[in-house]
Amino acid sequence: MSNAMRENSPFFLYIPMTHVHVPLSFAREKTGNHFFDTVIEMDEYVGKVTNFIKENKLEQNTIVIFTSDNGPWEVKCDLAGTSSPYLGEWQKTTGGGGSTGKMTTWEGGHRVPFIVSWP
């Protein structure tokens, strides 16, 4: 971003974070909960990018898109997040089957967050 700004050139920055899958590593422990610590770290990274944009007065010429993967990967392991409080009790007991996590047709299985900052 700094090079593009110095050259007065447009730039495209893509940062694929795997934090919402299974937290494999993170810089430092803050809460003792691996999943939560990686989400905090992801938030810090996004904050650094958006702060750079603001500090360099690029907001009027920059579109920021933040999106993520769909719900938790419940079948993987206890480090893959939780669908709580959406535990899928209705799905399990009323014939819907499964949970509310990844690889289902329920809420956490296919919807994703999508946030846009547009000038």
C-alpha positions as CSV (number, residue, x, y, z in Angstrom):
1,M,0.0,0.0,0.0
2,S,2.8,2.4,0.8
3,N,4.5,1.8,-2.6
4,A,1.2,2.3,-4.4
5,M,0.5,5.5,-2.4
6,R,4.0,6.9,-3.2
7,E,3.5,6.2,-6.9
8,N,0.0,7.5,-6.8
9,S,-1.2,4.2,-8.2
10,P,-4.3,2.2,-7.5
11,F,-3.7,-1.0,-5.5
12,F,-5.5,-4.2,-4.7
13,L,-4.8,-5.9,-1.4
14,Y,-6.1,-9.3,-0.6
15,I,-5.4,-10.8,2.8
16,P,-6.8,-14.3,3.1
17,M,-7.0,-15.1,6.9
18,T,-7.7,-18.6,8.0
19,H,-8.5,-17.5,11.5
20,V,-12.2,-18.6,11.4
21,H,-11.4,-22.2,10.3
22,V,-9.3,-23.9,12.9
23,P,-6.8,-21.7,14.7
24,L,-3.5,-23.3,14.0
25,S,-1.3,-20.6,15.5
26,F,-1.5,-17.0,16.7
27,A,1.0,-14.5,17.8
28,R,0.2,-14.3,21.5
29,E,-2.3,-15.7,24.0
30,K,-4.6,-13.2,25.5
31,T,-7.6,-15.0,26.8
32,G,-6.7,-18.7,27.0
33,N,-9.3,-19.6,24.4
34,H,-7.5,-20.4,21.1
35,F,-10.4,-19.6,18.9
36,F,-11.1,-16.2,20.6
37,D,-7.4,-15.3,20.6
38,T,-7.2,-15.8,16.8
39,V,-10.3,-13.7,16.3
40,I,-8.8,-10.9,18.4
41,E,-5.6,-11.2,16.3
42,M,-7.6,-11.0,13.1
43,D,-9.4,-7.9,14.3
44,E,-6.0,-6.3,15.1
45,Y,-4.8,-7.0,11.5
46,V,-7.9,-5.5,10.0
47,G,-7.5,-2.5,12.3
48,K,-3.9,-2.0,11.1
49,V,-5.1,-1.9,7.4
50,T,-8.0,0.4,8.0
51,N,-5.9,2.7,10.2
52,F,-3.3,3.0,7.4
53,I,-6.1,3.9,5.0
54,K,-7.4,6.6,7.4
55,E,-3.9,8.0,8.4
56,N,-3.0,8.4,4.7
57,K,-6.3,9.9,3.8
58,L,-7.2,7.2,1.3
59,E,-10.8,6.7,2.5
60,Q,-12.4,8.7,-0.4
61,N,-10.6,6.5,-3.0
62,T,-10.7,3.1,-1.3
63,I,-13.3,0.3,-1.0
64,V,-12.7,-2.1,1.9
65,I,-14.6,-5.4,1.8
66,F,-14.5,-7.6,4.8
67,T,-16.0,-11.1,4.5
68,S,-15.5,-14.4,6.2
69,D,-16.2,-18.0,5.9
70,N,-19.5,-19.5,7.0
71,G,-20.2,-21.0,10.4
72,P,-18.1,-23.2,12.7
73,W,-16.5,-26.5,11.6
74,E,-18.1,-28.5,14.3
75,V,-16.9,-31.9,13.1
76,K,-13.3,-30.9,13.0
77,C,-12.3,-30.3,16.7
78,D,-13.0,-28.1,19.7
79,L,-10.8,-25.4,18.3
80,A,-13.0,-24.7,15.3
81,G,-15.5,-22.4,17.0
82,T,-19.0,-23.0,18.2
83,S,-22.5,-22.3,16.8
84,S,-23.7,-21.4,20.3
85,P,-26.3,-20.3,21.1
86,Y,-27.6,-21.9,17.9
87,L,-27.0,-25.5,18.9
88,G,-29.2,-27.1,16.3
89,E,-31.6,-28.7,18.8
90,W,-34.6,-28.3,16.5
91,Q,-32.6,-29.8,13.6
92,K,-31.5,-32.8,15.7
93,T,-34.9,-33.5,17.2
94,T,-37.5,-32.5,14.6
95,G,-36.1,-34.2,11.5
96,G,-34.0,-31.4,10.1
97,G,-30.8,-33.4,10.9
98,G,-27.4,-32.2,11.8
99,S,-26.2,-29.0,13.4
100,T,-26.1,-25.4,12.5
101,G,-22.4,-25.4,11.5
102,K,-20.5,-25.8,8.3
103,M,-21.7,-28.2,5.5
104,T,-25.4,-27.8,6.4
105,T,-28.2,-25.9,4.8
106,W,-29.0,-24.2,8.1
107,E,-28.0,-20.6,9.0
108,G,-24.3,-21.2,9.9
109,G,-23.8,-23.6,7.0
110,H,-24.1,-21.2,4.1
111,R,-24.5,-17.5,5.2
112,V,-21.4,-15.4,5.5
113,P,-20.7,-11.9,7.0
114,F,-20.1,-9.2,4.4
115,I,-19.1,-5.7,5.5
116,V,-18.3,-2.9,3.0
117,S,-16.8,0.5,3.5
118,W,-17.6,2.6,0.4
119,P,-16.7,6.2,-0.2
